[in-house]
Amino acid sequence: MQHARRARTLVLAPLVAFLTFFGYGASTAQAAAVWESCDQWGNWTAPDGYIVYNNIWGSGGGSQCIAADSSSSWTVTADHPDTGGIKSYPNAKRIVNRPLDQLNSLTSTFNVTVPQAGAYNTAYDIWDQNYDHEIMLWTNWYGPVGPLGSYQSRVSLGGHTWDIYRGSNGHNNVYSFLRTGNTGSGTVDILPILRWIADQGWISQNEVIGDVQFGYEITSSSGGLTFRTNQFSVSHS
């Protein structure tokens, strides 16, 4: 087998040199990602201050690797078994750390490519500074997944219509906003959503908004599935 492999290498070498000379090698080669990790808690602070996080936090998970060109362009390949329970939430986040009543604007834009297999949701995870309150905005989902808590109402806020659920995971309060139709891209005006929650008395009007995360809450992805973030940004004033 060693001799056969060497012979194939010798045959291919002139062809590779030819393609490289005429520029084909450079045009077809795929550049390595700026950052990659298969570590459970692997994370990277991008030059723009966003943090990209592999975050395999649930029990019973399989393998998962993340590769980022930037905070707004990153890919996750996950192979988690077809069992219940959330295995991971790979995400990118921007730290805000501003009281709600001192925010004039808080918006985000996203664009993703997700598989039609497995069980997952694509969601924002917005936290207060002390991690007592978790606001989830589900933009799309697939498979047997569902929100925590009980149904509250349907409202139109931030440019979308949501079904709202409220509950607790034993550590923090969870408010889940499920978009009434799946979408892979769009802009969300987050500030009216947070103010609506405060108007219900669920959080205080001067709650400090800690960070805005965006990623994929993966329950199962047997065989290996790819989740691609094509664009993500958060702006506030």
N, C-alpha and C positions, 0 to 999 in steps of 0.2 A: 504493500500500500504506500510506503514511503516513496518508492521509485515512481509510481504512477502519479502521485501528487506533485513530485518535482517536475515531471515531464509536462503536466498541465500548466505549471507555473512558467516554465520556459516558453511555452507556446503563447501564453497570454501576455507575457512581458512586452513584446514589440507592439501588440495592439494597444496596451495601456499607454505606452510611450507615445504612440501615434495620436491617440485621443487627447492626451494631455497637451501635446504640442499644438494641436489645433483648437484647444480651448474647451473641448468637450468634458474633460475631467473636472475642470473647475466649475462648469455650469451645472453638472449633474450631481456633484458631491454635496452631501448634506452637512451643514456646519453643526458642530457640537453645541448643545445648549450652554447658556451662560452658567447655569447651576443645575445640578441633578442630585437626587437623594432617594434612596430606598429605605432610609432609617425611619423607624416608627415616629420619632419626634423631629425629624429633619426639618430645618427652617432656614430661611435666607432673607436678610434685609436687603432689598433692592436699593439702587442709588437714589430713587425718588422717595425712599422712606417707607414704602409699603413692605409688608412682611408676607412671604409665601411659606406655607406650612403643610407638610405631608400629613401629619395628625391622624395616625391610626390609633384611635382611642378606645374603641369598643372591644369586647371579648369575642373570641372565636374567629378573628380575622385571618386573612391569608397574606399574600404579598401585595405590595403597592409601591410604585415608584413615581416620582414627580420630576419633571424637567421644565425649566423656565428660561425663556429668552429675556423676559422682563416681568414686571408685576402684572402687566395686562396681557401677557402672552405666555401661557403655560399649559402643560398637558399632564394628565394623570393616567397611568395604566394600572388597573387594579384587578386582582384575581381573588375575590372573597367568596367563600362557599355559599351555597344556596340555602342559608339558614336564616332564622329570624334575628332581629336585633341589629342596630346600627353598628357598623364596623369602623367607619372612618368619616372624617369631614375635612378632606384636603381643601385648602382655601387660601385666598389672599386677603389682606386686611389693611385698612388705613385707620390710624389712630386719630380720634377727633378731640376727646377730652374737653368738651364745652358744655356748660349748662344749657338745657333745652330752651329756657327763656332768653338766652343770649344768642341763639342761633337765628340768623336771618335767612339762611338757605342751607339745604343738605340734599344733594341729588347724586344719583349714580347711573352710569351707563354700563350695559353688559352685552356680550355676544358670545354664545357658546355653541359647540357641536357635541351632541350627546347621543349615546347608543339607544336603540329601540330593543333593549334586552336588559335582564337583571332587575334589580329593585333599588331605586334611588330617588332623591329629589335634588333639584338645583335650587339653591336658596341663599338669600342674605341671612346673616346672623348678626343682629345689632344688639350690643350690650351696653348697660350702664357701667359706670366706672368701677363699681363695687361688685359687679357680676351677680346682682340680685334679680335682675330682670333681663329676659332674653326675648327679643322680638325677631321672629322668623318670617321672611317673605318668600314663599315658594313661587318660583316662576314657571317651573315645569317639573313633572315627575313621571315615573314609570314603574309598573309592577305593584305588588302588595305592600304599599307604604301608606301611612296616615299620620295626622297630627296628634299631638298630645292634648288632652283636655276635652272640654265640652263645647259644642257649637254655640256661638253667641249671636251673630248676625251677618248680613251681607252689606258691604259698604263700597262706595266708589271713592277712592282716595289716591292721590299721587299719580294720576293718569291711568289707573287700573281699577278693576272691580275684584274684590276679595271676599272669600268666606272666612270668617274669623273664629278661631278656637282659643280657649283660655284654660290653662291648667298649671300644674307644678310637677317637677320631676323629683321633688324631695330636697333639692338644693337651691333651686331658684324658680321664680315664676316664668312661665312660657306663654307668649302670645303669638299664635301662628296665623298668618295671613296667606291663604291659598288662592292664587289667581284663578279666576273662573274659566280660563282657557290657557292651555300651555303655550309658551312662547320661548324662543331661543335667543331673542334679542330685544332690546328696548331701553328706555330711560325711566327711572323711578324717582319721583319726588318724595323723598323719605320724610321730610319735615312735617307735612300735614298728617302723615300716619302717626308719628310720635305725638303730635299735639292732640290727635283724636284719642289716643290711649290715655294721655294725661287728663283729657276732658272727662273720661270715664272714671277717673279717680284711681286708676290702676298703678300709675306712677305719678310722682310729683311734677308740678309745672317747672320746677328748677332742677330736675334730675340731670346729673352730669352724664352725657352720652359719651361712653368710653371709646368704642371702636366699631367700625362697620366692616364685617367680613362677608365674603362671597365665595361660594364653592359648592361642593357636591357631598350630600349626606348619603353615603353608600351603605345599603344593607346587604346586597349580594351582587356579584359580578363574576359568576363562575365561568371559567375558561379564559378570562382576561378581557376586560372591556376598557375602552379609551374614552376619556372625558377631556374635551379641549376647550380652554378659555381663549377665545380669539381677541377679546377686548374687555377691559374692566377698568373703571375709574370712579373715584369719589371726589366730589368737590363740596366745600362748605364755606360759609362766611358768617 
